[in-house]
Amino acid sequence: MSGKRYLLDTNAIVALHRVDVIGLTSKQTELIGLIVKLRQQYRLKLPDAIIVAMAIQSEACLVTTDSELQDIQDLEVVNFA
């Protein structure tokens, strides 16, 4: 790397990589239950639990720099570090 820092707009990522955007609504009780379970089991912060649960439920790989998420069962993590 050149030492420059980059900030990526999520809309740019979606446009460039044709990423599926997954939403969360109050009617998704199964997903909400998984979020609660993950928070309790792994002591995750709410945003991390939401992201992890959505990745697990949609069978998506999670691209992250957070190495702690690699220990979560049923989650495929791609380390972006």
C-alpha positions as CSV (number, residue, x, y, z in Angstrom):
1,M,0.0,0.0,0.0
2,S,1.1,3.6,-0.6
3,G,0.3,4.7,3.0
4,K,-2.9,6.4,1.9
5,R,-6.1,5.8,3.8
6,Y,-9.3,5.1,1.9
7,L,-12.9,5.6,2.9
8,L,-15.3,3.7,0.8
9,D,-18.9,4.8,0.4
10,T,-21.2,1.7,0.7
11,N,-23.1,2.8,-2.4
12,A,-19.9,2.8,-4.4
13,I,-19.1,-0.8,-3.1
14,V,-22.6,-1.9,-4.1
15,A,-22.3,-0.3,-7.5
16,L,-18.8,-1.7,-8.2
17,H,-19.2,-5.2,-6.9
18,R,-22.9,-5.8,-7.4
19,V,-23.3,-6.6,-3.8
20,D,-26.7,-7.7,-2.5
21,V,-28.1,-5.4,0.1
22,I,-29.9,-7.3,2.9
23,G,-32.4,-5.5,5.0
24,L,-33.8,-6.1,8.5
25,T,-37.4,-5.6,9.5
26,S,-39.3,-6.2,12.7
27,K,-41.2,-9.1,11.0
28,Q,-38.0,-11.2,10.7
29,T,-38.4,-12.9,14.1
30,E,-36.1,-15.8,13.2
31,L,-33.3,-13.4,12.3
32,I,-33.9,-11.3,15.5
33,G,-33.8,-14.5,17.5
34,L,-30.4,-15.3,16.0
35,I,-29.2,-11.8,16.7
36,V,-30.1,-12.2,20.4
37,K,-28.5,-15.7,20.6
38,L,-25.3,-14.4,19.0
39,R,-25.1,-11.5,21.4
40,Q,-25.6,-13.8,24.4
41,Q,-23.3,-16.6,23.2
42,Y,-20.4,-14.6,21.9
43,R,-20.9,-11.3,23.8
44,L,-21.1,-9.3,20.6
45,K,-22.0,-5.7,20.3
46,L,-25.4,-5.2,18.7
47,P,-24.1,-4.0,15.3
48,D,-21.7,-7.0,15.1
49,A,-24.5,-9.4,16.1
50,I,-26.8,-8.0,13.4
51,I,-24.1,-8.3,10.7
52,V,-23.1,-11.8,11.7
53,A,-26.7,-13.0,11.9
54,M,-27.5,-11.6,8.5
55,A,-24.4,-13.2,7.0
56,I,-25.3,-16.6,8.6
57,Q,-28.9,-16.5,7.6
58,S,-28.1,-15.4,4.0
59,E,-25.2,-17.9,3.7
60,A,-22.9,-15.1,2.8
61,C,-19.2,-14.8,3.5
62,L,-18.4,-11.9,5.9
63,V,-15.5,-9.7,4.8
64,T,-14.1,-8.1,7.9
65,T,-11.0,-7.0,9.7
66,D,-12.4,-8.1,13.0
67,S,-10.5,-11.3,13.9
68,E,-12.7,-12.1,16.8
69,L,-15.6,-12.9,14.4
70,Q,-13.6,-15.9,13.0
71,D,-14.5,-18.0,16.0
72,I,-18.2,-17.9,15.4
73,Q,-19.8,-21.2,14.4
74,D,-21.6,-21.3,11.0
75,L,-20.0,-18.1,9.9
76,E,-17.5,-18.0,7.0
77,V,-15.1,-15.1,7.5
78,V,-12.8,-13.5,4.9
79,N,-10.1,-11.6,6.6
80,F,-9.6,-8.2,5.0
81,A,-6.6,-7.2,7.0
